[in-house]
Amino acid sequence: METGDCAEQASSGAGGVGAGDIESADTTSEHLHEEDLPAAGIVNTRSADALVQLTTFGPPRILVAGGPITHGLRHAARELVLWLAMHERGGTLDEIGAALYPDATLQQTQQRCRTATGNVRSILRKVTQTTETFIIYNNDTGRYHLDRDVFDVDLWRFDLLIDEASRQREPGETTALLRRAASLYTDGFAVGVNSEWTIPIRETVRRRALDCLSRLAALTSTDNLTDAMATVQRAIDIDPFAESLYEQLANLQNQAGMPDAATRTLLALHRKISELD
């Protein structure tokens, strides 16, 4: 339930925001469409048809109609949207303040949150030409949260695909789900956002991506060793100190009749380990 605590601030949105503030973009390769998914029981998988898209892999971007919003949204508003997207239950002023405004008083946090919320609403309403709320404040719980009916977030889909893959018993469908999840992980979480709250999320997402790639390689190795080796190499590029990945790659290279390459892979591992000494 929306209350006055989330009231828009007249000064929070830049005027004159319109189509010129959105860069046009072809999103056919950037977003996972529901028709691309196998019949694996996935529900609530949103895509580019959502009113607003938030991409979190690489530098975060807020997009409308396939193009990023380039003007009007302040840094604080963008970070609030990003933080709320990572917290399904939303957050109280205390929680938001601890993460985003650690040196602020509760009164200052309330004012900053109101201003950021007003900025988000003002700009997104102008760009989408709607009257959606976008950020909801629940008076009963005292929590702010994103309106998930209008947002699509790539990390939501990434997590959903991996969770669905873990429930699958059919290898073909598991492979398809993991492959789609892997395609979403184009870079680390929220690159360029150095706030302390992003650190544990970034590491958790990175580890999930590594596990996804390792499992995907294991599943595809029975049919396509070349693809499997490339998948493990991609994981090594993400974490060049993961011993298990080098061993997995060397095993695949031996299976492919490439013992010299396997030896080079293990030597590369030893060199990396020596860097830690």
N, C-alpha and C positions, 0 to 999 in steps of 0.2 A: 504494500500500500504506500503510495507516494504521499509525502507530507511536505510542509513548508521548510523542513530542514534541508531539503534538496532544492530549494527555490533557485531559479536561475538568477544570475547576477547580470545586471544590464551591461556592465563593463567587461564581461568575460569573453564575449565573442567579437571577433573583428567583423566589421561591416563589409557588405559587398561580396560575400562569398558565393560563388556560383560555379558554373561548369568550368570556368577558367582555372579554378583551384584544384581540379582533378586532372591528372595526366591520364590520357587514354592508354589502355593496355590490352593486349590479347591475353586472356586468362585461361585459354583452353589447356595450356600445359602447366599452369601454376596450381590449379585447383582440382581436387578429386571429385568427380561427379558420381552421384549415387548409381547411375547406370553402369559405371565402370566396375562396381563391386560385384564379387561373386554372390550367389544366393546363399549367404552365410548367416542370415538372421540379424544383420546389423540394423539397428534402429537409430533414429535421430542423427544420422550422418548428414550434416549440412555441407554446402559447397558454395560455388560462386553465385548461386541464386539467392543467398542470404543478403539482407539489406546492407550489412556492413561486414567486411572481412578484415580480420586482424592476422597478419603474418608475424610469427615470432621466431622463426628460424632465420638467422642472419639479423641485420638491423630491423627492428620492428617497424611495420608499416600498417597504417589504417587505410583501407581501400573502400571506395564506393563505386559501383558500376565498373569494376575492374581496374580503376585508376587510383593511385595513391592521393590522399589529401595532402597538399603541399603548403597550404597557407591557413592561418586562423587558429589551428589547434596548438596550444601552448605545450611546452615540454612537460609541465606538471600534469596537464590533462592527459597527455599521451601515456605517461607513466602510471597514472591512476587506472586507466583502461587496461594497461598491461597487467598491473598487479591484480585487479579484480578478475581478469580472465584466468589467472592462475589459482584463484581461490573460489571454488565452486559455491561455498557457503557465503561468499562475500566477506565483508569485514566491518567491525565496529570502528568508531572513531579512534579508540585506543589502539586497535590493531593496525589500522591504516597509518596512524601517526607514528607508531613504533617502526614501521617499515619505511615510510616515505618522508616523514618529517620528525626524525628522532630528537631534534633539539627544540621542537616547538612545544608550547603549552597546549593543553586541551582546547582552550579557546582559539588559539592560533590554528591548530589542526582543523577545528570545525570550520573556520573561515576559509582556509586553504582548500579544504575538501569541497565546500560549497562553490567556491570560485572555479575550481577545476571541473566540477560536475556541470555547472552552468555553461562553461566554455564548451564542453563536449556536446551538451544538448543543443546549444545555439548553432554551432558549426554543422553538426550532423543533420539537424533539422533543415537548415538552409540547403545543404548539399543534396540530401535525399528528398527534399520537398515533402516531408512528412511531419507529423506531430508526435512521433514516437518518444518515449522517455529515455531510452538507451541505458541510463544508469538509474536504477530503482532504489529508493530508500524505504525500508520496511519499518514503520513506526512501532510495530509490536516487538520486533527483535532488535531494533536499533542498528540494523546492518544495511550497508550499501552493497549492491551486487549488479552485475551486468544483466541486461535483459537478453537471455539466451535465445529468445525467439527471433531476434533481429541480428544477432552476431554469429559469424562463423569464425572459428579460430583453428589454424592449422595444427596446433598442438593438441587440441581436443580430438581432432580426427586421427592424429598420429597415435595417441593413447588408446582411442577406441579400436583402431585396427589391430594394434598389438594385443590388447585384451581379448578381442574376438579370436585372434589367431591362437592364443593360448587355450581357448576352449574347443578348438576344432580338432577332430580326430582324422579327418581326411587330409592327407599330405598335400594334395593338389590345391585345396582351398586354403590351407595354412600358408603354402608358398605364395599364393596370390595375395593374401592379406599382408604378409610380411614384405612382399615386394612393393606394395603400394605405400606401406608405412615408410620403408626405406627411401622411396622417392620423395617423400615430404621432408625428410631430414637433409636439407641442402646446406646447412651451416649450423653452428652452435646456437643455443638459445639466446635471444636478445643481445646480439653482438653490438657492442658500443654502449650498452647500458651497464654502468659499473656500480650501481647501488648494491649494498651488501645483501639485500634480500634476494637478489637474482642468483647469488653464488650457489646455494644448495639446489635450487631448481635446475640451474645450468648443468650441474654435475649429475643429477638424477636423470635428466633427459639424455645427456651424453651416454650414460651407462645403458639406458634403455635402447638407444640407437645401436650401440656396440653389440648388445645381446641380440637385437633384431638382425643385424647383418651376419653375425656368426651363425645363428639358427638358419637364416636364409641360405647361407653357403652350404651348410650341412645338408639341407633338403635338396638343393639343386645339384649337388655333387654327383648324384647317381645318374643324372641325365646330361649334365653339361659342366665338365670340370673347368673349362675356360671361364665360364661365367662365375662359377663358385670361387675360383682363385681371384678373379677381379673383385668380387664382393668382399673377400677377406682382406685384400690389399686396401680397399677403401676403408675398412675398419681400422687397419694399421695406420693409415694416414690420419685418422681421427685420434687414435691413441698409440703413438709409436713406442710405448713402453709396456704394452700388454703382452706378456710372455705367451699366454695361451693362444693368441692370434697368430704369432709367428709359427708356433708349433702346428696349428691348424693349417696354415698355408704350406708349410714344409710337407706335411702329410699329403695334402692334395697334389703338390708338385711331384711327390714320389709316385702317387697313383697315376699321374699323367705321364710317367716315364721321363721325368725331368730331375734326376738325382743331383745334377750340378746346381740347378736352380734351388733345390731344397737345401743344399749345403750353404749356398750364398745367403739364403734366408736365415738360417740358424747363426751364421757368422754375423749377420746384421743385428740379430737379437743380442748376441754377446757384446757387440760394440755399444748398443744402447744401454745394456745393463752396466757396462763399465762407466758410462757417463754418470751413473747414479752414485758410484763409489767416491 
